[in-house]
C-alpha cells in the first residue's frame, strides 16, 4: 500500500491499515527509524502506567539473588 506526503508533511494511512490497527482520529502513532526505512506503530494515549512507577521499587538484593532465593540456585552456581 502506498500514500503520498502532502505539502504540509501529512500522510493518509490507508483505510485497511487504520481498521486493522484500530487507528481512529486522535490515536497517537510512533515513527521509528530503522535500517530499511521507517516503522509506524500505534502509540498509547497519555503516559504509560509503568512510567509512573518505574524506578520506585528499591530491592534489598539483585534480581538474580531474589530469583535464586525463590526458586533455588541455578545449575552452575
HELIX and SHEET records of a PDB file:
HELIX    1   1 UNK A   15  UNK A   21  1                                   7    
HELIX    2   2 UNK A   49  UNK A   53  1                                   5    
HELIX    3   3 UNK A   63  UNK A   71  1                                   9    
SHEET    1   A 2 UNK A  29  UNK A  34  0                                        
SHEET    2   A 2 UNK A  37  UNK A  42 -1                                        
END                                                                             
